[in-house]
């Protein structure tokens, strides 16, 4: 039984290791596999990471927020999902919090995060 658990944990740690290091406040471009019938395609979802939950575990997720046509859209991605193709870190954000829920109430320039140099 413990061998099976170790095998599953090794598989999940391998899946976690293929993505770059990122944290809340970073702007990322997530490449997601979309299945439509028998066809597969890659769709990109670009936005700001507002939280990471359960970091270092098999249930790790991260939430990406973007504003599209003036409407804020948030999407939650599990790190170990087979539908995640790759994650690109476009900008490192300079934030002092782990959860950026306050961005939900901000618009325009007020919702901007400074870049870490």
VMD Tcl script that draws the C-alpha trace (Angstrom):
set ca {
  {0.00 0.00 0.00}
  {2.77 2.44 0.89}
  {4.51 1.63 -2.40}
  {1.41 2.72 -4.29}
  {1.26 5.99 -2.34}
  {4.95 6.65 -3.03}
  {4.40 5.94 -6.74}
  {1.48 8.38 -6.93}
  {3.39 11.08 -5.01}
  {6.38 10.66 -7.34}
  {4.11 11.08 -10.36}
  {2.57 14.26 -8.92}
  {5.95 15.73 -7.94}
  {7.13 15.11 -11.51}
  {4.07 16.98 -12.84}
  {4.73 19.89 -10.47}
  {8.39 20.08 -11.46}
  {7.75 20.82 -15.13}
  {6.42 24.34 -14.48}
  {8.47 27.45 -13.64}
  {8.48 29.04 -10.18}
  {5.80 31.71 -9.76}
  {3.85 33.33 -6.94}
  {0.90 35.63 -6.41}
  {1.26 38.96 -8.19}
  {3.02 37.48 -11.21}
  {1.55 37.83 -14.68}
  {1.41 34.42 -16.34}
  {0.36 32.96 -19.64}
  {-1.26 29.55 -19.09}
  {-1.51 27.20 -22.08}
  {-4.57 24.96 -21.63}
  {-5.49 21.95 -23.74}
  {-9.09 22.14 -24.95}
  {-10.80 19.01 -26.25}
  {-13.62 19.55 -28.74}
  {-14.98 16.23 -29.91}
  {-12.00 14.38 -31.35}
  {-9.88 17.50 -31.89}
  {-7.39 19.06 -29.47}
  {-6.22 22.65 -29.40}
  {-4.20 24.90 -27.09}
  {-5.86 27.99 -25.64}
  {-3.88 30.69 -23.83}
  {-5.17 32.37 -20.68}
  {-3.13 35.39 -19.61}
  {-3.64 37.19 -16.33}
  {-2.41 37.91 -12.82}
  {-2.03 35.16 -10.23}
  {-4.11 36.24 -7.23}
  {-3.54 33.18 -5.07}
  {-1.88 29.78 -4.74}
  {-3.46 27.19 -2.48}
  {-1.95 24.02 -0.97}
  {1.53 24.73 -2.33}
  {3.72 21.63 -2.42}
  {0.83 19.15 -2.19}
  {-1.02 17.09 -4.77}
  {-4.06 19.36 -4.49}
  {-2.17 22.53 -5.38}
  {-4.17 25.10 -7.33}
  {-3.65 28.66 -8.47}
  {-6.16 31.33 -9.48}
  {-5.55 33.63 -12.45}
  {-7.54 36.83 -12.90}
  {-7.88 38.83 -16.09}
  {-10.12 41.67 -17.19}
  {-11.93 41.08 -20.48}
  {-14.20 43.81 -21.88}
  {-14.34 45.49 -18.48}
  {-15.43 42.32 -16.69}
  {-13.11 40.52 -14.30}
  {-12.75 36.80 -14.99}
  {-11.07 34.37 -12.61}
  {-10.09 30.83 -13.41}
  {-8.73 28.17 -11.06}
  {-6.12 25.75 -12.39}
  {-4.91 22.58 -10.62}
  {-1.14 22.21 -11.03}
  {-1.30 18.45 -11.62}
  {-4.01 18.69 -14.30}
  {-3.21 16.85 -17.56}
  {-4.91 19.74 -19.39}
  {-2.15 22.21 -18.48}
  {0.37 22.29 -21.31}
  {2.75 24.95 -20.01}
  {2.96 28.09 -17.91}
  {4.98 31.13 -18.96}
  {5.88 33.81 -16.42}
  {5.70 37.16 -18.24}
  {6.22 39.58 -15.33}
  {7.24 39.21 -11.70}
  {4.97 41.26 -9.45}
  {6.12 43.18 -6.40}
  {3.46 42.36 -3.78}
  {3.49 41.92 -0.02}
  {0.54 39.57 0.30}
  {-0.17 35.96 -0.60}
  {-3.83 36.54 -1.49}
  {-4.65 39.47 -3.75}
  {-8.42 39.50 -3.34}
  {-8.37 43.30 -3.06}
  {-7.81 43.46 -6.84}
  {-11.45 42.45 -7.33}
  {-12.57 45.89 -6.17}
  {-10.02 47.85 -8.22}
  {-10.19 49.02 -11.83}
  {-7.74 50.46 -14.32}
  {-4.57 51.99 -12.93}
  {-5.54 51.18 -9.32}
  {-5.44 47.46 -10.16}
  {-1.90 47.68 -11.53}
  {0.87 45.75 -9.77}
  {4.43 47.08 -9.77}
  {7.03 44.96 -11.49}
  {9.91 43.47 -9.52}
  {13.19 44.53 -11.08}
}
mol new
graphics top color blue
foreach p $ca { graphics top sphere $p radius 0.5 }
foreach p [lrange $ca 0 end-1] q [lrange $ca 1 end] { graphics top cylinder $p $q radius 0.2 }
display resetview
